[in-house]
Amino acid sequence: CGSRELVIRGGGSNGGTALTLPSGDYSLCRLELISNSTLYIASGASVRIWFDSPEACGYAGGSPQSVQLKLDANSRITASGDSSAIDVAMLFVGSESRSTSIELASNTMLPAVCFQNFVIYAPRSDVHLNSNTYYCGAIGARSVHLDSNSQVQTSNQAQDFTLPNSPAHYVVDRFIECGGPATTAPDSSC
């Protein structure tokens, strides 16, 4: 793993591997759950996982890290214990110049139970659901691709989600060349 990457690998003779998150805000570059691994959210917890841009994470365009969230081979994000009521949002900065994606694949389908119960907000990233993936929640992305028996269902919790307030960001809109001498007024001689 690199900096701010969480990779949980399951399997082996003892079954899956799991990690439980309590309420809080988490900042990651990448999260990967593989082969019967589970990310449990503590019952009643409110969790926000912020995924930084590939540029801030030091990821090159087209690198394997461009898949910032990957669930594969029977992996899950779900509530711990008996409760199914969780409040989880995964918020992706993405990039205007580098491809980023989210992949949920390979046998996460259990229609009787809503295992993937969280919100994905990724307006600059592509979401791929493949090979018997069952997702319950809400998805906001640049694109959403479903293939090979994948399903998306909206949960009651996801319907109540609102984006958290974030600080205003200064974005350069244009540059103006000023030809006169510098003064106390920054826009003089323009």
C-alpha positions in Angstrom: 0.0 0.0 0.0 1.0 3.6 -0.5 0.2 6.6 1.6 -3.4 6.9 2.7 -4.4 3.5 1.1 -6.4 0.9 2.8 -6.3 -2.6 1.3 -8.1 -5.4 3.1 -7.5 -8.9 1.7 -9.6 -11.8 2.9 -9.5 -15.5 2.1 -7.2 -18.1 3.6 -8.3 -21.0 5.8 -9.9 -18.7 8.4 -12.3 -17.1 5.9 -12.6 -13.3 5.5 -10.8 -10.3 7.0 -12.7 -7.4 8.5 -12.2 -3.9 9.8 -14.9 -1.9 11.7 -15.1 1.9 11.4 -16.7 4.1 14.1 -18.3 7.4 13.3 -16.0 10.0 11.8 -14.5 11.6 8.7 -11.7 9.6 6.9 -9.4 10.8 4.1 -8.0 8.2 1.7 -6.4 8.0 -1.6 -7.7 4.4 -2.3 -9.8 1.7 -0.6 -9.7 -1.9 -1.8 -11.5 -4.9 -0.4 -10.7 -8.3 -1.9 -11.7 -11.9 -1.5 -14.3 -12.2 1.3 -13.2 -9.1 3.2 -15.6 -6.7 4.9 -15.6 -3.1 6.0 -18.0 -2.9 8.9 -19.6 0.4 9.9 -20.4 0.5 13.6 -24.1 0.3 14.3 -25.7 3.8 14.3 -22.4 5.4 13.0 -22.1 8.3 10.6 -19.1 7.8 8.4 -17.7 10.1 5.6 -14.8 8.8 3.5 -13.2 11.5 1.4 -11.1 10.3 -1.6 -8.5 12.8 -2.6 -7.6 13.7 -6.2 -5.1 11.4 -8.0 -2.9 14.4 -8.4 -2.8 15.0 -4.6 -2.2 11.3 -4.1 0.7 11.2 -6.5 -1.1 8.8 -8.9 -0.1 8.9 -12.6 -2.8 8.8 -15.2 -3.8 5.3 -16.1 -2.1 3.8 -13.0 -3.8 0.9 -11.1 -4.5 3.4 -8.3 -6.9 5.2 -10.6 -9.4 2.7 -9.3 -9.9 4.5 -6.0 -12.6 2.2 -4.6 -12.5 -1.5 -5.5 -14.7 -4.2 -4.0 -14.1 -7.7 -5.5 -14.8 -11.4 -4.9 -17.5 -11.4 -2.2 -16.3 -8.2 -0.4 -18.8 -5.9 1.4 -19.3 -2.6 3.1 -22.1 -3.1 5.6 -23.4 -2.5 9.2 -21.9 -4.4 12.1 -24.1 -6.4 14.3 -27.8 -6.8 13.7 -28.5 -3.2 12.6 -28.8 -2.3 8.9 -29.2 1.4 9.6 -25.9 3.0 8.7 -25.0 6.5 7.4 -22.1 6.1 5.0 -21.0 8.4 2.2 -18.0 8.1 0.0 -17.1 11.4 -1.7 -14.6 11.4 -4.5 -12.7 14.5 -5.7 -11.7 12.9 -9.0 -9.8 14.8 -11.6 -10.5 16.9 -14.7 -7.4 15.5 -16.5 -6.8 12.0 -15.1 -9.2 9.1 -15.3 -10.6 7.8 -12.0 -13.0 5.0 -11.3 -14.9 2.9 -8.8 -15.3 -0.8 -9.3 -17.7 -3.2 -7.6 -17.4 -6.7 -9.0 -17.7 -10.4 -8.6 -20.5 -11.9 -6.5 -21.6 -9.2 -4.2 -25.3 -10.0 -5.1 -27.7 -11.0 -2.4 -31.1 -9.6 -3.4 -32.7 -10.6 -0.1 -30.4 -8.4 2.0 -29.1 -4.9 1.2 -25.4 -5.2 1.8 -24.0 -2.3 -0.2 -25.9 0.4 1.6 -24.0 3.7 1.1 -23.8 6.8 -1.0 -21.2 7.3 -3.7 -20.7 10.9 -4.9 -18.1 11.0 -7.7 -19.0 13.6 -10.4 -15.6 13.2 -12.1 -15.3 9.4 -11.8 -16.8 6.4 -13.6 -18.6 3.7 -11.7 -18.5 0.1 -12.9 -20.7 -2.6 -11.4 -19.9 -6.1 -12.9 -20.6 -9.8 -12.4 -23.5 -10.2 -9.9 -23.1 -7.0 -8.0 -26.0 -5.8 -6.0 -25.7 -2.2 -4.8 -28.2 -0.5 -2.5 -27.8 3.2 -2.0 -27.4 6.2 -4.3 -24.8 6.9 -6.9 -23.8 10.3 -8.4 -21.0 9.8 -11.0 -19.8 10.9 -14.4 -21.0 7.6 -15.7 -22.4 4.4 -14.3 -21.9 1.1 -16.1 -23.8 -2.1 -15.2 -22.9 -5.5 -16.6 -23.5 -9.2 -16.0 -26.4 -9.4 -13.6 -25.6 -6.1 -11.7 -28.4 -4.3 -10.0 -28.9 -0.9 -8.3 -31.6 -0.2 -5.7 -32.2 3.0 -3.7 -32.4 2.6 0.0 -34.5 4.8 2.4 -31.3 6.1 4.1 -29.8 7.2 0.7 -32.9 9.2 -0.1 -32.3 11.4 2.9 -28.6 12.1 2.1 -27.5 15.7 1.4 -24.0 16.7 0.5 -22.0 18.0 3.4 -21.0 21.7 3.4 -17.5 22.2 2.1 -15.4 25.4 2.2 -15.5 27.6 -0.8 -12.7 27.1 -3.2 -11.0 29.7 -5.4 -10.9 28.7 -9.0 -9.0 30.6 -11.6 -11.4 31.7 -14.3 -9.1 33.9 -16.4 -6.0 35.9 -16.3 -5.8 39.6 -17.2 -2.5 41.2 -18.1 -1.9 44.6 -16.4 0.7 46.8 -18.1 1.1 49.7 -15.7 3.2 50.2 -12.6 2.2 48.2 -9.4 0.2 50.2 -7.0 -1.9 49.5 -3.9 -5.0 48.9 -6.1 -4.4 45.4 -7.6 -6.5 46.2 -10.7 -5.1 49.6 -11.6 -3.7 50.0 -15.1 -5.7 47.0 -16.4 
